[in-house]
Amino acid sequence: MSQLKQTVALRDVKCFALHGYYSEEQLIGNHFVIDLETEFSPKGFDDELSQTVNYEDLNTIILSEMKNTQKLLETVLNNIISKVIVLYPFVETINVSIKKLNPPMPVKLAIPLLN
């Protein structure tokens, strides 16, 4: 018999933040898109918020950590995951992704290679 799993997730949370390794990034800032997904085995179905993960809490965690300037996005990811674990210790899986929409790269467009 397979174990029932539930997922609570937020997709495409858009933020402006000052994360970045270079000092210019921390001054200018950038736009980010964050996805956060949790998975857990439900303990019951009594229609109570305490039996699940509240997506409003997930949003609060994301916004809080995006305001806390870091050099590395990996640090932001770790902080988000740590806060979710503290708030929801029954969560079995947490997946977080952060996309920096305009990273400081010398070339913005990918140029196809010709054969």
C-alpha positions, 0 to 999 in steps of 0.5 A, spaced: 500 500 500 502 506 497 503 512 502 499 518 500 503 524 499 500 532 499 504 538 496 503 545 498 507 549 493 508 557 491 510 558 484 513 564 480 513 569 487 516 575 484 521 579 488 526 585 487 532 584 492 539 586 493 542 579 493 549 578 489 556 577 490 558 583 487 557 590 490 554 593 484 549 587 485 547 589 492 546 596 490 542 596 484 538 590 485 535 585 481 528 581 480 528 574 482 522 569 481 522 563 487 518 557 487 517 553 493 514 546 494 513 542 500 511 535 500 508 531 506 504 525 509 497 528 511 496 525 519 488 526 518 483 530 514 479 534 519 479 541 514 484 544 519 489 549 517 494 546 523 494 539 519 497 542 513 502 547 510 499 554 510 502 557 503 501 564 506 507 562 511 511 560 505 510 566 502 512 570 508 518 566 509 520 567 502 519 575 502 523 575 509 529 572 506 529 576 500 529 582 504 535 579 507 541 581 503 546 575 501 552 574 497 550 567 494 543 565 492 545 558 496 545 562 502 538 564 501 535 557 499 538 554 505 535 560 510 528 559 506 529 551 507 531 552 515 525 556 516 520 551 513 523 546 517 522 549 523 515 551 522 513 545 519 517 539 522 513 534 519 514 536 512 518 530 508 521 534 502 522 541 500 524 544 493 526 551 492 529 554 486 531 562 485 531 565 478 535 571 478 532 574 472 538 579 469 544 576 472 551 580 471 553 577 464 557 579 459 552 577 453 545 577 455 543 573 448 545 566 447 547 566 440 546 559 436 552 556 433 552 555 426 555 548 423 
